[in-house]
């Protein structure tokens, strides 16, 4: 399957949109790192915010204060969540398990 051809204008618009999404995602994760947003806040925000829905759960958990890569993997395993799952793809039970694992 070949990629669609894009005009230079379409390509530059797509690149700008992707850069804006990366910047917004970084700001979200920085707020989590600073303790301004809790895990429960991020999960609640995912109901309305498309950017949060598309963020990987592992990145959000790693951004929690005092949680590193190993602890984040353990928390996801305990909550039975695959590390490639995105926040928008979590079910109600997975959300509850993740919040309880984080506290």
C-alpha positions in Angstrom: 0.0 0.0 0.0 1.6 3.2 -1.1 1.5 6.4 0.9 -0.8 9.1 -0.3 0.9 11.9 -2.2 0.7 15.3 -0.4 1.3 18.8 -1.7 4.0 20.8 0.0 1.3 22.8 1.8 -0.4 19.7 3.1 2.9 18.3 4.3 3.9 21.4 6.2 0.4 21.6 7.8 0.7 17.9 8.9 4.2 18.6 10.3 3.0 21.6 12.2 0.0 19.7 13.6 2.3 16.8 14.7 4.7 19.3 16.4 1.8 21.0 18.2 0.6 17.6 19.5 4.1 16.7 20.7 4.3 20.0 22.6 0.9 19.6 24.2 1.7 16.0 25.2 5.0 17.2 26.8 3.1 19.9 28.7 0.7 17.3 30.0 3.4 15.0 31.2 5.3 17.9 32.7 2.2 18.8 34.8 2.0 15.2 35.9 5.7 15.2 36.9 5.3 18.5 38.8 2.4 17.0 40.7 -0.2 19.4 39.3 -2.2 16.6 37.8 -2.8 13.2 39.4 -3.3 10.0 37.6 -7.0 10.1 38.4 -7.1 13.7 36.9 -5.5 12.5 33.7 -7.9 9.6 33.3 -10.9 11.9 33.9 -9.5 14.3 31.4 -9.3 11.6 28.8 -13.1 11.5 28.5 -13.1 14.9 26.8 -9.5 15.5 25.5 -8.4 13.7 22.3 -4.7 14.4 23.1 -4.9 12.7 26.4 -6.7 9.7 24.8 -3.8 9.2 22.4 -1.1 9.4 25.1 0.5 6.1 26.1 -0.4 4.9 29.6 3.3 3.9 30.3 4.4 7.5 29.6 1.8 8.9 32.0 2.7 6.4 34.8 6.5 7.1 34.3 5.7 10.8 34.7 4.3 10.3 38.2 6.6 11.6 40.9 8.8 8.9 42.3 7.9 6.4 39.6 10.6 5.1 37.3 10.7 2.7 34.4 10.8 -0.5 36.6 8.0 0.7 39.0 5.9 1.8 36.1 6.2 -1.6 34.4 5.3 -3.3 37.7 2.2 -1.1 38.1 1.0 -1.8 34.6 1.6 -5.5 35.1 -0.3 -5.5 38.4 -3.2 -3.7 36.7 -3.0 -6.1 33.7 -2.4 -3.4 31.2 -0.2 -3.9 28.1 2.6 -1.3 28.0 1.6 -0.2 24.5 -2.0 0.7 25.6 -3.1 4.3 25.2 -5.2 6.1 27.9 -8.3 6.2 25.7 -8.2 2.4 25.3 -8.5 1.6 29.1 -11.6 0.0 30.4 -13.2 1.0 33.7 -11.7 -1.9 35.6 -8.2 -1.2 34.2 -8.6 2.5 35.3 -9.6 1.5 38.8 -6.7 -1.1 39.0 -4.2 1.5 37.8 -5.4 4.1 40.3 -5.2 1.6 43.1 -1.7 0.5 42.0 -0.5 4.1 41.9 -1.7 4.9 45.5 
